[in-house]
Amino acid sequence: MKILALDYGEASLGIALSDVEGLLARGAGNLRFPKGKTAEAVRHVRQVVKNENVRLVVLGLPLNMNGSRGRQAEETERFKEELEQALDVPVILEDERLTTVYAKRRMVESERSRKKRRGLLDEEAAVVLLQAYLDKTRKGDE
């Protein structure tokens, strides 16, 4: 079963897909959209779900370090509602604290240039989120 992970931001969406076995995450793009205009992002996600035969969407929830929900978490929850209305697959929220930090570290370690890293950060954060989810569910923590 393929799983799609999304790193949602105010004007961008990092996208990652699992393999069919649910073992490995890979980047699947980064979508930019006008701030606050999520309709384009929802359409894009719906197309990816259809084209890739996705059975579950994991949406990163940006909690504060103390576990509380801030403005961006509330925006993400609204985006989740939009996705649920547009998709025929479950959408779950997954804690994404520190995924961007790990994504930046992975990209620096891969020796990508700053210019390339800037354009791929959201996608790489989605990969980190999805791989953590896959590892957790494979171990039975979910």
C-alpha positions as CSV (number, residue, x, y, z in Angstrom):
1,M,0.0,0.0,0.0
2,K,1.5,3.4,-1.0
3,I,1.4,6.2,1.5
4,L,1.7,9.9,0.7
5,A,3.2,12.3,3.2
6,L,2.8,16.1,3.1
7,D,4.8,18.8,4.7
8,Y,2.3,21.7,4.6
9,G,3.4,25.4,4.7
10,E,1.7,28.7,4.1
11,A,2.7,28.7,0.5
12,S,4.3,25.4,-0.2
13,L,3.7,21.7,0.0
14,G,6.5,19.1,0.3
15,I,5.5,15.7,-1.0
16,A,6.9,12.2,-0.4
17,L,5.7,8.8,-1.4
18,S,6.4,5.3,0.0
19,D,7.1,2.3,-2.0
20,V,4.3,-0.3,-2.3
21,E,5.7,-2.4,0.6
22,G,5.7,0.6,2.9
23,L,9.4,0.4,3.6
24,L,11.0,3.4,2.0
25,A,10.1,7.0,1.5
26,R,11.2,9.0,-1.5
27,G,10.7,12.6,-2.5
28,A,7.9,13.3,-4.9
29,G,8.1,17.1,-5.4
30,N,7.5,20.4,-3.9
31,L,4.5,22.5,-4.9
32,R,4.4,26.3,-4.5
33,F,1.0,28.0,-4.3
34,P,-0.2,31.6,-3.4
35,K,-0.2,32.1,0.3
36,G,-3.5,31.0,1.7
37,K,-4.8,29.6,-1.6
38,T,-4.9,25.9,-0.9
39,A,-7.3,24.9,-3.7
40,E,-4.4,24.3,-6.1
41,A,-2.6,22.2,-3.4
42,V,-5.7,20.1,-2.8
43,R,-6.1,19.5,-6.6
44,H,-2.5,18.4,-6.9
45,V,-2.7,16.0,-3.9
46,R,-5.9,14.5,-5.3
47,Q,-4.1,13.9,-8.6
48,V,-1.1,12.3,-6.9
49,V,-3.4,10.0,-4.8
50,K,-5.2,8.9,-8.0
51,N,-2.1,8.5,-10.2
52,E,-0.1,6.7,-7.5
53,N,-2.9,4.6,-6.1
54,V,-2.3,6.0,-2.6
55,R,-4.2,4.4,0.3
56,L,-3.3,6.8,3.1
57,V,-2.2,10.4,3.5
58,V,0.1,11.4,6.4
59,L,0.0,15.2,7.0
60,G,2.7,16.7,9.2
61,L,1.3,18.5,12.2
62,P,3.7,21.3,13.3
63,L,3.4,21.2,17.1
64,N,5.4,23.6,19.3
65,M,8.3,22.0,21.2
66,N,6.1,21.7,24.3
67,G,3.4,19.9,22.4
68,S,1.0,22.8,22.2
69,R,-0.7,23.9,19.0
70,G,0.1,27.2,17.4
71,R,-1.3,29.1,14.4
72,Q,0.4,26.9,11.9
73,A,-1.0,23.8,13.5
74,E,-4.4,25.3,13.2
75,E,-3.9,26.1,9.6
76,T,-2.7,22.5,9.0
77,E,-5.8,21.1,10.6
78,R,-8.0,23.3,8.3
79,F,-6.0,21.9,5.3
80,K,-6.6,18.4,6.6
81,E,-10.3,19.1,6.5
82,E,-10.1,20.3,2.9
83,L,-8.2,17.2,2.0
84,E,-10.7,14.9,3.7
85,Q,-13.5,16.5,1.7
86,A,-11.6,16.0,-1.6
87,L,-10.1,12.6,-1.1
88,D,-11.5,9.0,-0.8
89,V,-8.6,7.9,1.5
90,P,-7.9,8.6,5.1
91,V,-5.8,11.6,6.1
92,I,-4.0,11.4,9.4
93,L,-2.0,14.0,11.3
94,E,1.5,13.1,12.5
95,D,3.8,15.1,14.7
96,E,6.4,16.7,12.6
97,R,8.5,18.4,15.2
98,L,12.2,18.6,14.1
99,T,11.6,17.1,10.7
100,T,12.9,20.3,9.0
101,V,16.0,20.2,11.3
102,Y,16.7,16.6,10.3
103,A,15.9,17.4,6.6
104,K,18.4,20.3,6.6
105,R,21.0,18.1,8.3
106,R,20.5,15.3,5.7
107,M,20.8,17.7,2.8
108,V,24.0,19.3,4.2
109,E,25.5,15.9,4.7
110,S,24.7,15.0,1.1
111,E,26.7,18.0,0.1
112,R,24.0,19.7,-1.9
113,S,24.6,23.3,-2.7
114,R,22.6,25.9,-0.7
115,K,20.7,26.9,-3.8
116,K,19.5,23.3,-4.4
117,R,18.8,22.8,-0.7
118,R,16.5,25.8,-0.6
119,G,14.2,24.4,-3.3
120,L,14.1,20.9,-1.8
121,L,13.7,21.5,1.9
122,D,9.9,21.0,2.1
123,E,10.2,17.8,0.0
124,E,13.0,16.5,2.2
125,A,11.0,17.3,5.3
126,A,8.1,15.2,3.9
127,V,10.6,12.3,3.3
128,V,11.8,12.5,6.9
129,L,8.2,12.6,8.2
130,L,7.1,9.6,6.0
131,Q,10.2,7.5,6.8
132,A,9.7,8.1,10.5
133,Y,6.0,7.1,10.2
134,L,6.9,3.9,8.1
135,D,9.5,2.9,10.7
136,K,7.1,3.5,13.6
137,T,4.2,1.5,12.1
138,R,6.5,-1.3,11.0
139,K,7.7,-1.7,14.5
140,G,4.1,-1.8,15.7
141,D,4.2,1.5,17.6
142,E,1.1,2.8,15.7
